[in-house]
């Protein structure tokens, strides 16, 4: 939400509402009464818009740990709280401007003076809104990040797919669940979590596709990489790590060990893009993987689904 958007919508709304206001009398006294009503309407609608922004945003400290960590990674919780506080403070500033202008209108001696006071009110109100422009953007961005999180049911088992960018996670999600994520032959196609699910006949298992991660410490990762790590930390009952045979295997092995040590989660390791390998079984043994798979041809997909179901026995059902 931009200051100009808020300001323009309020001014237009008040202009429309004032068209229906009819008062008796004439001259400066009538003008003062009309402008008193107009200023009160401006104040009412500015307050409604700003209150809607900070009152409708959830209490950051009461969000689930995953969402708190997501906001910390994407924005910074302290920065977000500060922005929410500044928006609330802007409401108090507008109330002060309202009271000051209404006091001056009561003492005005001419219609021109009253009109100029209205212009003064609008100029000062606009200045208050522009001062919180960055805060409005911060809160709007935070809201968009929360809306991007798919509706994951933490009462049901969750499998998280992990690996290097372009390792084939989105293709595997589609093969396992039938969901249709965006797939392209270049890195970092997935920018956010994608959700699908499958069942073994009477039980649902959720599968989450995550942005690709490179071999580097969490503190040096991009926000979308941190989001992938957070999803493993907070959501995963099982992580499937996919080796890309056409990227640096040693770096991928290092990343796998780093994630295992950090997260202490159950992992299934697979080799992807088996249809492009001359000897997928050899590479599978070399990397300690349980399967070599190809979402494109379906190789190993049903076996992987069975392994997932076996790993999930006794979890959340």
C-alpha positions in Angstrom: 0.0 0.0 0.0 1.4 3.4 -1.1 0.8 6.7 0.6 -0.5 8.2 -2.6 -3.1 5.4 -2.8 -4.3 5.9 0.7 -4.4 9.7 0.4 -6.1 9.7 -2.9 -8.8 7.2 -1.9 -9.6 9.1 1.3 -9.9 12.4 -0.5 -12.1 11.0 -3.2 -14.4 9.3 -0.7 -14.8 12.4 1.5 -15.5 14.5 -1.6 -18.3 12.1 -2.5 -19.7 12.1 1.0 -19.6 15.9 1.3 -21.8 16.2 -1.8 -24.7 14.9 0.3 -24.1 17.4 3.2 -26.6 20.3 3.3 -26.5 22.9 6.1 -28.6 26.0 6.7 -27.0 29.4 7.0 -24.5 31.3 4.9 -21.1 32.9 4.9 -18.1 32.1 7.1 -20.1 30.3 9.8 -21.6 27.9 7.3 -18.2 27.3 5.8 -16.6 26.6 9.2 -19.3 24.0 9.9 -18.8 22.3 6.6 -15.1 22.2 6.9 -15.4 20.9 10.5 -17.4 18.0 9.1 -15.0 17.5 6.2 -11.9 17.4 8.5 -13.6 14.9 10.8 -14.4 12.7 7.8 -10.8 12.9 6.5 -9.6 11.9 10.0 -12.1 9.0 10.2 -11.2 7.5 6.9 -7.4 7.9 7.4 -7.8 6.2 10.8 -9.8 3.3 9.3 -7.1 2.7 6.6 -4.2 2.8 9.0 -5.9 0.7 11.7 -6.8 -1.9 9.1 -3.1 -2.2 8.2 -1.7 -2.8 11.7 -4.8 -4.3 13.5 -5.3 -6.9 10.8 -1.7 -8.0 10.9 -1.2 -11.0 13.2 0.8 -10.6 16.4 4.3 -11.5 15.3 5.2 -13.1 18.6 2.1 -15.3 18.5 2.8 -16.7 15.0 3.9 -20.4 14.7 7.7 -20.7 15.0 8.1 -21.5 11.3 6.4 -18.2 10.3 8.3 -16.2 12.8 11.6 -17.6 11.4 10.4 -16.9 7.9 9.7 -13.3 8.7 13.0 -13.0 10.4 14.8 -14.4 7.3 12.9 -12.3 4.8 12.5 -9.0 6.7 13.6 -9.1 10.3 11.0 -9.3 13.1 12.3 -6.2 14.9 12.1 -4.2 11.7 8.6 -5.4 11.1 7.5 -4.6 14.6 9.1 -1.2 14.3 7.2 -0.5 11.1 3.9 -1.6 12.7 4.6 0.7 15.6 5.3 3.7 13.2 2.1 3.1 11.4 0.3 3.2 14.7 2.2 6.3 15.6 1.1 8.0 12.4 -2.5 7.6 13.5 -1.7 9.6 16.6 0.1 12.2 14.5 -3.0 12.6 12.3 -5.2 13.0 15.4 -3.0 15.8 16.6 -3.2 17.5 13.2 -7.0 17.1 13.2 -7.3 18.8 16.6 -5.0 21.6 15.7 -6.8 22.4 12.4 -10.3 22.2 14.0 -9.2 24.6 16.7 -8.0 27.1 14.1 -11.1 26.7 12.0 -13.2 27.7 15.0 -11.2 30.9 15.3 -11.1 31.7 11.6 -12.5 35.0 10.4 -13.0 34.4 6.7 -14.0 31.8 4.2 -10.6 32.0 2.6 -8.9 31.3 5.9 -11.1 28.3 6.4 -10.3 27.0 2.9 -6.6 27.5 3.5 -6.8 25.5 6.7 -8.4 22.6 4.9 -5.4 22.7 2.4 -3.0 22.9 5.4 -4.6 19.8 7.0 -4.3 17.8 3.7 -0.7 18.9 3.2 0.3 17.9 6.8 -1.7 14.6 6.5 0.1 13.7 3.3 3.5 14.5 4.9 2.7 12.0 7.7 1.8 9.3 5.2 4.9 9.8 3.2 7.0 9.6 6.3 5.8 6.0 6.8 6.1 5.0 3.1 8.9 2.5 3.9 6.9 1.1 6.8 3.8 0.6 4.6 6.0 -1.3 2.1 7.6 -3.4 4.8 4.2 -4.5 6.2 2.8 -5.1 2.8 5.8 -7.3 1.9 5.5 -9.2 5.2 1.8 -9.9 4.5 2.7 -11.1 1.0 5.3 -13.5 2.4 2.8 -15.0 4.8 0.3 -15.4 2.0 2.9 -17.3 -0.1 3.1 -20.1 2.5 0.9 -23.0 1.3 -1.7 -24.4 3.6 0.3 -27.2 5.2 -1.5 -29.3 7.7 0.9 -30.1 10.5 -1.3 -32.8 11.8 -0.5 -34.8 8.7 3.0 -36.2 7.6 5.2 -33.7 5.7 7.9 -34.7 3.2 10.3 -31.9 2.2 12.3 -32.1 -1.0 15.8 -30.6 -0.9 18.8 -30.2 -3.0 20.8 -27.9 -5.3 19.0 -25.5 -7.7 17.8 -27.3 -10.8 18.3 -30.7 -9.1 14.8 -31.8 -10.2 12.7 -31.2 -7.0 9.8 -29.6 -8.9 9.7 -32.5 -11.4 9.7 -35.0 -8.5 6.9 -33.2 -6.8 4.9 -33.5 -10.0 5.7 -37.1 -10.4 4.9 -38.0 -6.8 1.7 -36.0 -6.3 0.4 -34.9 -9.7 0.8 -31.2 -8.9 1.9 -29.0 -11.7 4.6 -26.6 -10.5 6.5 -24.3 -12.8 9.5 -26.2 -14.2 12.3 -24.6 -16.3 15.8 -25.7 -17.2 17.6 -23.1 -15.2 18.5 -22.6 -11.5 16.3 -21.1 -8.8 13.1 -21.6 -10.7 11.3 -22.3 -7.5 11.1 -19.1 -5.4 8.7 -20.3 -2.7 7.3 -23.4 -1.2 5.0 -25.6 -3.4 2.7 -28.2 -2.0 1.3 -31.4 -3.3 0.1 -34.7 -1.7 -0.5 -38.3 -2.3 -2.1 -41.2 -0.4 -1.6 -44.9 0.0 -5.3 -45.4 -0.2 -6.6 -44.0 3.0 -3.8 -41.7 4.4 -2.5 -38.5 3.0 1.2 -37.5 2.9 2.1 -33.9 2.0 5.1 -33.2 -0.2 6.7 -29.7 -0.1 9.0 -28.5 -2.9 11.5 -25.9 -1.7 13.9 -23.4 -3.4 17.3 -24.8 -4.3 20.1 -24.5 -1.8 23.8 -24.0 -2.5 26.6 -25.3 -0.4 27.2 -22.5 2.0 26.4 -21.7 5.7 22.8 -20.5 6.4 24.0 -17.0 7.3 25.3 -16.6 3.7 22.2 -18.0 2.0 19.7 -16.0 0.0 16.3 -15.5 1.6 14.7 -18.2 -0.5 17.4 -20.6 0.5 16.9 -19.8 4.1 13.2 -20.5 3.6 14.0 -23.9 2.3 16.1 -24.7 5.4 13.4 -23.3 7.7 10.8 -25.6 6.0 13.0 -28.6 6.7 13.6 -27.5 10.3 9.9 -26.7 11.2 7.8 -28.7 8.8 9.6 -31.9 7.7 9.0 -35.3 9.1 11.2 -36.6 6.4 13.6 -34.9 4.0 14.3 -36.2 0.5 17.7 -35.0 -0.7 18.1 -35.2 -4.5 21.6 -35.4 -6.0 22.0 -33.8 -9.4 24.6 -35.9 -11.2 25.5 -33.0 -13.5 26.5 -30.6 -10.7 29.4 -30.6 -8.2 28.9 -33.9 -6.4 31.3 -33.1 -3.6 29.6 -29.8 -2.9 26.3 -31.6 -2.8 27.6 -34.2 -0.5 29.0 -31.5 1.8 25.6 -29.7 1.8 23.8 -33.0 2.6 26.1 -33.6 5.6 25.7 -30.0 6.7 21.9 -30.3 6.7 21.9 -33.6 8.5 24.1 -32.3 11.3 22.2 -29.1 11.6 18.6 -30.4 11.4 18.8 -33.9 13.0 15.9 -35.0 10.7 15.3 -38.3 8.9 16.7 -38.2 5.3 16.1 -40.3 2.2 18.9 -39.7 -0.4 18.2 -40.2 -4.1 20.0 -39.6 -7.3 18.0 -37.7 -9.8 18.0 -37.6 -13.7 18.7 -41.3 -13.9 17.5 -41.4 -17.5 20.6 -39.3 -18.4 23.1 -41.6 -16.7 25.0 -44.5 -18.3 25.3 -46.4 -15.0 22.9 -44.9 -12.4 23.4 -47.9 -10.0 27.1 -47.2 -9.7 26.5 -43.5 -8.8 23.8 -44.5 -6.4 26.2 -46.7 -4.5 29.0 -44.1 -4.6 26.7 -41.5 -3.1 25.0 -43.8 -0.6 21.6 -43.1 -2.1 18.6 -45.5 -1.7 17.4 -45.0 -5.3 18.2 -43.6 -8.7 15.1 -41.9 -10.1 13.8 -40.1 -13.1 10.6 -38.1 -12.8 10.7 -37.8 -16.6 10.4 -41.6 -17.3 8.9 -42.6 -14.0 12.0 -44.7 -13.1 12.1 -45.3 -9.3 9.1 -43.1 -8.5 6.8 -45.9 -7.3 9.6 -47.4 -5.2 10.3 -44.0 -3.7 6.6 -43.5 -2.9 6.7 -46.9 -1.1 9.8 -45.9 0.9 8.2 -42.7 2.0 5.1 -44.5 3.2 7.3 -47.0 5.1 9.3 -44.1 6.7 6.1 -42.4 7.7 4.6 -45.4 9.5 3.6 -44.4 13.0 4.0 -40.6 12.3 0.9 -38.4 12.8 -1.6 -41.2 12.3 
